[in-house]
């Protein structure tokens, strides 16, 4: 490349990096606890001791579980019931009518239906902290605008990676890979360290940056799909008068499972005008393989007849977004992959800090020249 081309790429790299660095530092720092959010939640906020039982015990009757939950917390409605991912648990999520934010989760043994614990208790501050970090990481406490803003920062970050790779190409012809020159604190050492860590972690940075950017448009994309899909599915019911369900939760889940054999049931939402359909149970399913376990598909079950209405599989863009979400936090390979993700996250912080130091020292040298 010519000197002019290199100068232009360096300008792109400098300014795309500078604009997004502060926000990327925030994302890297808040991302560290979020990588281990499940482990932190189980250890400090949400772990429930599950008794040992015979392997063929259960499953429990979901209607019985729902009835016990209503008896324990009268005056609150069931928002949804979900299944534990790794343990035989049901989580009955409830809230006072008209206040879905003030929710609690009652935990039941999924094999026997025995009540185990109300997680809205003394360990709740840990979940408050995790919720605070999660909202900061995802939306800057600015809702949809915050998500889209961070998405724009993600685009700038990807541009910084591309431009950084371009200007590294002539550099690597002069210096052997892994070389760190200069004394501690010297600009040359910071430059070599910045380049070395940046190129060594380039693949991970690109994956995390791209998946994070995709996740920022996940909610709008899902809302677009839901608004175009669910109304079409429930359109035949628009003139049907509302009535109390005659089909129980257990029958609704069994019907969904029969319609999608091999799928894993992960959540069931009772008929609701605000979250789903007032005429249907909405049963959310996942696949039974490592990748398809991250892909959700809703099944609508008529609350009066038990009839099933299947949605089409999610479109390709939602499949890509759903698949990228666990990849962003290293949630595909268990704890070892999460530890690797955390180490790479720390290295990314080093790259960001050394990048700012290099820019500042360059500017200071230009002013004194």
C-alpha positions in Angstrom: 0.0 0.0 0.0 1.1 3.6 -0.5 1.8 5.9 2.3 -1.4 7.8 1.6 -3.5 4.7 1.8 -1.9 3.6 5.1 -2.5 7.1 6.5 -6.1 7.0 5.6 -6.6 3.5 7.2 -4.8 4.8 10.3 -7.1 7.7 10.4 -10.1 5.4 10.2 -8.7 3.1 12.9 -7.9 6.0 15.2 -11.2 7.7 15.1 -13.5 4.6 15.0 -11.6 3.3 18.0 -11.6 6.5 20.0 -15.4 7.1 19.5 -16.3 3.7 20.8 -13.5 3.0 23.3 -15.3 4.3 26.4 -18.4 2.3 25.7 -16.4 -0.8 24.8 -14.5 -0.5 28.1 -17.9 -0.4 29.9 -19.1 -3.4 27.9 -16.0 -5.4 28.7 -16.1 -4.6 32.4 -19.8 -5.3 32.8 -19.5 -8.4 30.5 -17.2 -10.1 33.0 -19.8 -10.9 35.6 -22.4 -11.6 32.9 -20.2 -14.3 31.5 -20.7 -16.1 34.8 -24.2 -14.9 35.5 -25.7 -18.4 35.8 -23.0 -19.5 38.2 -23.3 -16.4 40.3 -27.1 -16.7 40.3 -27.0 -20.3 41.4 -24.4 -19.7 44.0 -25.6 -16.5 45.6 -29.2 -15.9 44.5 -31.0 -18.7 43.0 -29.6 -22.1 44.0 -32.2 -24.5 45.2 -31.2 -27.8 46.7 -32.8 -30.6 44.7 -33.4 -33.9 46.6 -32.1 -37.1 45.1 -34.9 -39.3 43.7 -35.1 -42.3 41.4 -34.3 -41.4 37.8 -37.8 -42.4 36.5 -39.7 -40.2 39.1 -42.2 -37.7 37.6 -43.0 -35.5 35.9 -45.2 -33.6 38.3 -48.7 -32.4 37.3 -48.3 -28.8 36.2 -51.9 -28.0 37.1 -51.2 -29.1 40.7 -48.1 -26.9 40.8 -50.1 -23.9 39.5 -52.8 -24.5 42.1 -50.3 -24.7 45.0 -48.6 -21.5 43.7 -51.8 -19.6 43.7 -52.7 -20.8 47.2 -49.3 -19.8 48.5 -49.5 -16.3 47.0 -53.2 -15.3 46.8 -53.8 -12.2 44.8 -51.0 -12.7 42.4 -51.4 -14.1 38.9 -49.1 -16.6 37.1 -47.2 -14.9 34.3 -45.5 -18.1 33.1 -44.0 -21.3 34.2 -40.5 -22.3 33.0 -38.4 -25.4 33.2 -34.9 -25.5 34.8 -32.2 -26.0 32.1 -29.9 -28.3 34.1 -32.0 -29.3 37.1 -35.5 -30.9 37.5 -37.2 -27.7 38.6 -40.3 -25.7 37.7 -40.2 -21.9 38.1 -43.6 -20.4 38.6 -43.2 -16.7 37.9 -46.0 -14.5 39.5 -46.8 -10.9 40.0 -49.6 -8.7 41.4 -52.2 -7.9 38.8 -51.2 -4.8 36.8 -47.6 -4.8 38.1 -45.5 -7.3 36.2 -42.3 -5.7 37.3 -42.8 -6.7 41.0 -42.5 -10.4 40.2 -41.4 -13.4 42.2 -40.5 -16.9 41.3 -41.7 -19.9 43.3 -39.6 -23.0 42.7 -41.0 -26.5 42.6 -39.6 -30.0 42.2 -40.4 -30.9 38.6 -40.6 -34.6 39.5 -42.9 -34.5 42.5 -44.5 -31.1 42.4 -43.2 -30.3 45.9 -42.8 -26.6 46.7 -39.1 -25.8 47.4 -38.5 -22.0 47.7 -39.6 -18.5 47.0 -36.6 -16.8 45.3 -38.0 -13.3 46.2 -36.2 -13.4 49.5 -33.1 -12.3 51.4 -30.7 -13.2 48.6 -32.5 -10.9 46.1 -29.8 -8.1 46.3 -27.5 -10.3 44.2 -30.2 -10.5 41.5 -30.7 -6.8 41.7 -27.0 -6.3 41.1 -27.0 -8.7 38.2 -30.1 -7.0 36.8 -28.3 -3.6 37.1 -25.2 -4.8 35.3 -27.3 -6.5 32.6 -29.3 -3.4 31.9 -26.2 -1.3 31.8 -24.5 -3.7 29.4 -27.5 -4.1 27.1 -29.1 -0.7 26.9 -27.3 1.9 29.1 -30.5 2.3 31.0 -31.9 4.0 27.9 -34.2 1.4 26.6 -34.4 0.7 22.9 -32.4 3.9 22.1 -29.6 2.7 24.3 -29.6 -0.7 22.5 -29.4 0.8 19.1 -26.7 3.3 20.2 -24.6 0.4 21.5 -25.3 -1.3 18.2 -23.8 1.7 16.4 -20.7 1.5 18.7 -20.5 -2.2 17.7 -20.4 -1.2 14.0 -17.6 1.3 14.7 -15.7 -1.4 16.7 -15.9 -3.8 13.7 -14.6 -1.0 11.5 -11.7 -0.5 13.9 -10.9 -4.2 13.7 -10.8 -4.2 9.9 -8.7 -1.0 9.7 -6.4 -2.2 12.4 -5.8 -5.4 10.5 -5.1 -3.5 7.4 -2.4 -1.2 8.9 -0.9 -4.2 10.8 -0.1 -5.9 7.5 3.0 -3.7 6.6 4.0 -3.6 10.2 4.2 -7.4 10.5 6.7 -7.5 7.6 9.2 -5.6 9.6 8.7 -7.2 13.1 8.6 -10.9 13.9 5.3 -12.0 15.4 5.4 -11.9 19.2 8.1 -9.3 19.4 7.7 -6.6 22.1 10.4 -3.9 21.8 11.4 -1.1 24.1 11.6 -0.6 27.9 8.5 -0.8 30.2 6.2 2.2 29.7 7.9 3.2 26.4 5.6 4.0 23.5 7.2 1.4 21.3 6.5 -1.3 23.9 2.9 -0.2 24.2 2.6 -0.2 20.4 4.0 -3.8 20.1 1.8 -5.0 23.0 -1.3 -3.4 21.5 -0.6 -4.9 18.1 0.3 -8.4 19.5 -2.7 -8.8 21.7 -5.0 -7.2 19.1 -4.0 -9.6 16.3 -3.8 -12.6 18.6 -7.4 -12.0 19.8 -8.7 -10.7 16.4 -11.0 -13.7 15.7 -12.5 -13.6 19.2 -13.0 -9.8 19.1 -14.7 -10.1 15.7 -17.0 -12.8 16.9 -18.0 -11.0 20.1 -18.3 -7.7 18.4 -20.5 -9.0 15.6 -22.7 -11.1 17.9 -23.1 -8.2 20.3 -24.1 -5.9 17.4 -26.6 -8.5 16.2 -28.1 -8.8 19.7 -28.8 -5.0 19.9 -31.3 -5.5 17.0 -32.7 -8.7 18.5 -35.6 -7.2 20.3 -36.8 -5.0 17.4 -36.4 -8.0 15.0 -38.4 -10.3 17.3 -41.1 -7.7 17.8 -41.4 -7.3 14.0 -41.7 -11.0 13.6 -44.1 -11.4 16.5 -46.3 -8.6 15.2 -46.5 -10.1 11.8 -46.9 -13.7 13.0 -49.0 -13.9 16.1 -51.9 -11.7 14.8 -52.1 -13.9 11.8 -52.3 -17.0 13.9 -55.0 -15.7 16.2 -57.0 -13.8 13.5 -59.6 -16.6 13.3 -60.4 -16.0 17.0 -61.0 -12.2 16.9 -64.8 -12.8 17.1 -64.6 -15.6 19.7 -65.8 -14.4 23.1 -63.3 -14.8 25.9 -63.9 -17.5 28.5 -62.1 -19.3 31.3 -59.8 -22.0 30.0 -61.3 -25.5 30.0 -57.9 -27.1 29.0 -55.4 -27.4 31.8 -51.7 -26.4 31.6 -50.6 -30.0 31.6 -52.8 -30.9 28.6 -51.6 -27.8 26.7 -48.0 -28.8 27.2 -48.7 -32.4 26.2 -50.4 -31.2 23.0 -47.5 -29.0 22.1 -45.0 -31.8 22.7 -47.1 -34.1 20.5 -47.1 -31.5 17.8 -43.3 -31.1 18.0 -41.9 -34.4 19.1 -38.3 -34.2 20.1 -38.5 -30.6 21.2 -37.9 -29.5 24.7 -40.5 -27.5 26.5 -39.0 -24.4 28.2 -41.9 -22.1 29.1 -45.7 -22.0 29.1 -47.7 -18.8 29.3 -51.4 -18.9 30.3 -53.9 -17.1 28.1 -53.1 -13.4 28.3 -54.1 -10.3 26.3 -50.8 -8.6 27.1 -48.3 -11.5 26.5 -49.4 -13.8 23.8 -53.0 -14.6 23.1 -56.1 -14.3 25.3 -57.5 -17.5 23.7 -54.3 -19.7 23.8 -51.6 -21.1 26.0 -48.3 -20.2 24.4 -45.8 -23.0 24.8 -42.2 -22.1 24.0 -40.0 -25.0 22.7 -36.4 -25.5 21.9 -34.5 -28.1 19.9 -32.7 -31.0 21.5 -29.2 -30.4 20.1 -26.5 -28.0 21.4 -27.2 -25.4 18.7 -31.0 -25.8 18.4 -31.4 -25.6 22.2 -30.8 -21.9 21.6 -33.6 -21.5 19.0 -37.1 -20.9 20.2 -40.4 -21.7 18.5 -43.8 -21.0 20.0 -46.8 -23.3 19.9 -50.3 -22.0 20.4 -52.7 -24.3 22.2 -56.4 -23.4 22.2 -57.5 -23.0 25.8 -61.0 -24.3 25.1 -60.3 -27.3 22.7 -56.7 -28.1 23.1 -56.2 -27.6 19.3 -52.7 -26.7 18.3 -51.6 -23.9 16.0 -48.0 -24.1 14.9 -46.0 -21.1 14.0 -43.6 -21.2 11.1 -40.0 -21.7 12.1 -38.3 -18.4 12.9 -36.9 -16.6 9.9 -33.2 -16.8 9.1 -32.4 -13.4 10.7 -34.0 -14.4 14.1 -32.2 -17.8 13.9 -28.9 -16.0 13.4 -29.6 -13.6 16.3 -30.7 -16.4 18.7 -27.7 -18.4 17.8 -25.3 -15.5 18.3 -26.6 -14.6 21.8 -25.0 -17.5 23.8 -21.9 -17.2 21.6 -21.5 -13.6 22.8 -21.1 -14.8 26.4 -19.3 -18.1 25.7 -22.4 -20.1 26.7 -21.9 -23.0 24.4 -19.1 -25.0 26.1 -19.8 -24.9 29.8 -17.5 -23.4 32.4 -14.1 -24.0 30.6 -15.3 -21.9 27.6 -16.6 -19.2 29.9 -13.2 -19.0 31.7 -11.5 -18.6 28.3 -14.0 -15.9 27.3 -13.2 -14.1 30.6 -9.4 -14.2 29.9 -10.0 -12.9 26.4 -12.2 -10.2 27.8 -9.4 -9.0 30.1 -7.0 -9.0 27.1 -9.6 -6.9 25.2 -9.5 -4.3 28.0 -5.7 -4.2 27.7 -6.0 -3.6 23.9 -8.4 -0.7 24.5 -6.3 0.9 27.2 -3.1 0.7 25.3 -4.9 2.1 22.2 -5.9 5.2 24.1 -2.4 5.6 25.5 -0.9 5.4 22.0 -3.3 8.0 20.7 -2.6 10.3 23.6 1.2 10.0 23.4 1.1 10.6 19.6 -1.1 13.7 20.0 1.3 15.0 22.7 4.3 14.4 20.5 2.7 16.3 17.6 1.9 19.3 19.8 5.5 19.5 21.1 7.1 19.0 17.7 
